[in-house]
Amino acid sequence: MKHVKVGGVWKDVRGLWVNIGGVWKPTIGTYCNIGGVWKKEVQVPFYNLGTENLPYVAGYSNGQGSISKQPDHLYVYAGGGATTNSQKTYVSNIAVSLLNINTIYIDWKSEGVGQEPNIAVALCISTVKNGVFGTYNATIYKKGAFARTVDSVNVSSLTGSYYLRIHAAIAWNDSTSLIRVYKIWGQ
């Protein structure tokens, strides 16, 4: 619930109004101008700084590493031993409908150590809940370490319900793959 301060008192927002030609009218949604066309904006938060609007559980696991839920992010770590091809995953516990969602965004960073080709991270959108790194219907796949950034994947051609999987993987035992996921949302 949103709140607004009116006359020094916080009140619940029951509706938003807009002034059109001197006449106040209720809004029927939030719109944004995309390429000269006004479209209704729908934002679906799947994960937001520790708040799981979609529950996440341990997914596919191979080799060494760990996963944990931190106060403001999901932590996924693969590596740290003699095992090559380690992989750790968080996955949404339920499949989510992508109806009216064209793009999925992720706010994350990779703190991998080692040669870039040996460190990989991905957000996989898939009909398979406990799939491996390469099993997906749409994906964001990156190699190496990178600073906190927002990436996106187009899911406009997908219909039905899908799992969201977050993967950290290494291809050689002298590397580690560590990602911190702060937000995941669809629009």
C-alpha positions in Angstrom: 0.0 0.0 0.0 1.3 3.4 -0.9 1.0 6.4 1.4 0.9 10.2 1.0 1.2 13.0 3.6 -1.8 15.2 3.6 -2.0 18.1 6.1 0.7 16.5 8.2 -1.1 13.1 8.3 -0.1 10.0 6.4 -3.0 8.5 4.5 -3.5 5.5 2.2 -3.5 6.2 -1.5 -6.8 4.9 -2.8 -6.4 6.0 -6.4 -4.3 8.3 -8.6 -5.9 11.3 -10.4 -4.6 13.4 -13.2 -5.6 16.9 -14.2 -6.6 17.0 -17.9 -7.7 20.4 -19.2 -8.6 21.6 -15.8 -10.7 18.5 -15.0 -9.4 15.9 -12.5 -9.9 12.3 -13.7 -8.9 9.0 -12.2 -5.9 7.2 -13.9 -6.5 3.8 -15.3 -2.9 2.7 -15.1 0.7 3.8 -15.6 1.7 4.4 -19.2 5.1 5.1 -20.8 6.0 6.3 -24.2 8.0 3.6 -26.1 9.1 4.6 -29.6 6.3 7.2 -29.8 3.6 4.8 -28.7 1.9 5.0 -25.3 1.8 1.6 -23.7 0.5 0.4 -20.3 3.4 -0.4 -18.0 3.1 -3.5 -16.0 6.0 -4.2 -13.6 6.1 -7.6 -11.8 8.7 -7.8 -9.0 9.9 -11.4 -8.7 12.7 -10.6 -6.2 13.6 -7.2 -4.6 16.5 -6.7 -2.2 15.6 -9.7 0.0 11.9 -9.7 -0.6 10.8 -12.9 -2.4 7.6 -12.2 -4.3 8.3 -15.5 -6.0 9.9 -18.1 -3.6 13.4 -19.3 -4.5 14.8 -22.7 -3.5 18.0 -24.7 -4.2 18.1 -25.9 -7.8 20.6 -28.0 -9.8 23.8 -28.6 -8.0 27.1 -30.2 -9.0 30.5 -30.0 -7.4 31.5 -27.5 -4.7 30.0 -24.2 -3.7 27.1 -22.8 -1.8 23.9 -20.7 -2.0 22.4 -18.5 0.7 19.8 -15.8 1.1 21.4 -12.6 2.4 19.4 -9.6 3.8 19.5 -7.8 0.4 20.5 -10.3 -2.2 20.7 -14.0 -3.3 24.2 -15.4 -3.0 25.3 -18.1 -5.5 28.9 -19.5 -5.4 30.5 -22.3 -7.4 34.0 -23.5 -7.0 36.6 -23.6 -4.3 38.0 -27.1 -4.7 39.4 -29.8 -6.8 36.2 -30.3 -8.8 35.9 -29.0 -12.3 32.5 -28.1 -13.8 31.0 -27.0 -10.5 27.5 -25.4 -10.7 25.1 -24.0 -8.1 21.6 -22.7 -8.7 18.7 -20.9 -7.2 15.3 -21.6 -8.9 11.8 -20.2 -8.4 9.8 -22.8 -6.5 6.8 -22.3 -8.8 6.5 -21.5 -12.5 5.4 -18.0 -13.3 3.1 -16.9 -16.1 4.7 -14.5 -18.5 1.4 -13.2 -19.8 1.8 -9.5 -20.6 5.6 -9.6 -19.8 7.9 -8.8 -22.6 11.2 -8.4 -20.8 12.8 -9.9 -17.6 15.4 -7.8 -15.9 18.1 -8.7 -13.4 20.1 -6.4 -11.2 23.3 -8.4 -10.3 27.1 -8.5 -10.1 29.7 -11.2 -10.6 32.7 -11.5 -8.4 34.2 -14.5 -10.2 38.0 -15.2 -9.9 40.1 -16.9 -12.5 40.3 -16.9 -16.3 37.2 -15.3 -17.8 36.3 -18.3 -20.1 36.1 -20.5 -17.0 33.6 -18.3 -15.1 30.0 -18.2 -16.1 26.7 -16.8 -14.7 23.2 -16.9 -16.1 19.5 -16.1 -15.6 17.6 -18.9 -17.3 13.9 -18.8 -18.1 12.8 -22.4 -18.6 10.0 -24.9 -18.5 12.5 -27.2 -16.7 12.7 -26.5 -12.9 16.0 -28.2 -12.1 17.8 -27.9 -15.4 21.5 -27.4 -16.0 23.1 -24.2 -17.2 22.4 -25.0 -20.9 18.7 -25.9 -20.5 16.5 -22.8 -21.2 13.9 -21.2 -23.3 15.5 -17.7 -22.9 18.6 -16.7 -21.1 21.1 -14.0 -20.1 24.5 -15.6 -20.2 27.7 -13.8 -19.2 31.3 -14.8 -18.6 33.8 -13.4 -16.1 33.5 -10.8 -13.4 31.5 -7.6 -13.8 30.4 -4.7 -11.6 26.8 -4.4 -10.5 24.6 -3.9 -13.5 21.1 -4.4 -14.9 20.7 -6.9 -17.8 17.6 -7.9 -19.6 16.2 -10.8 -21.8 13.4 -10.6 -24.2 10.6 -13.1 -23.4 7.8 -11.7 -25.6 7.7 -14.8 -27.7 7.2 -17.1 -24.7 3.8 -18.2 -23.7 2.8 -20.2 -20.6 4.5 -20.6 -17.3 8.3 -20.7 -16.7 10.8 -21.1 -13.9 13.5 -18.5 -13.2 16.9 -20.0 -12.5 20.0 -18.2 -11.4 23.2 -20.1 -12.2 26.9 -19.7 -11.2 29.3 -22.1 -12.8 33.0 -22.8 -13.4 34.7 -24.9 -16.0 38.0 -25.4 -14.3 39.1 -25.9 -10.7 41.3 -22.9 -10.5 38.3 -20.6 -10.8 35.4 -19.4 -8.7 32.0 -18.0 -9.8 30.2 -15.8 -7.3 27.1 -13.8 -8.1 24.9 -11.5 -6.0 21.4 -11.0 -7.3 19.6 -7.9 -6.0 16.5 -7.7 -8.1 14.6 -9.6 -10.7 11.5 -8.2 -12.3 9.4 -8.4 -15.5 7.8 -5.7 -17.6 
